């Protein structure tokens, strides 16, 4: 079945502390993401982001997340933090970011309707991430994306799913939506914003991969 693998790729985003990297990597992370924009409670400056990314081993994507960035600032962050990928929100000229960054670009799109999916299909990027549409917010809200839209209007290219994913619902998301990548932030946190709870991280991965294996059978 397209879009399904028992090695379901998972990005743990909004990581704020170097100690949480090992938890996510040992659980099987495909990518570790840090928020490098002055938006939201998980935002890090370059020094803090560099400290997190220094703990990410080769073979795991190091992703910087940006909102409406200057391409030159993205390029600088790629060099400073040794990023292997960038994720951008609210960007119209994706190619300019890609050219400046020199690494693959994930374009985040708020899932508001079929036009959002058509926009993703046409975007000049490496990967499209569909997230919940929350006015004034750019991810990490805990609000679930509209899975029904992705079921009814299947994207024509590989895509990631974010928005309200937790260990309790991720299995249903994989079975219904069949994303190529899962992107989780607040759904695996404990009581402290930005800190990943080891038990929830492991439970998320286990539920996602169990569902992926069932869907691929």
Helices and strands as residue ranges (DSSP letters): E 9-12, H 19-27, E 31-35, H 46-53, E 61-67, H 71-81, E 85-89, H 94-101, E 104-111, H 114-122, E 127-132, H 147-152, E 159-161, H 170-177, E 181-184, G 186-188, H 198-216
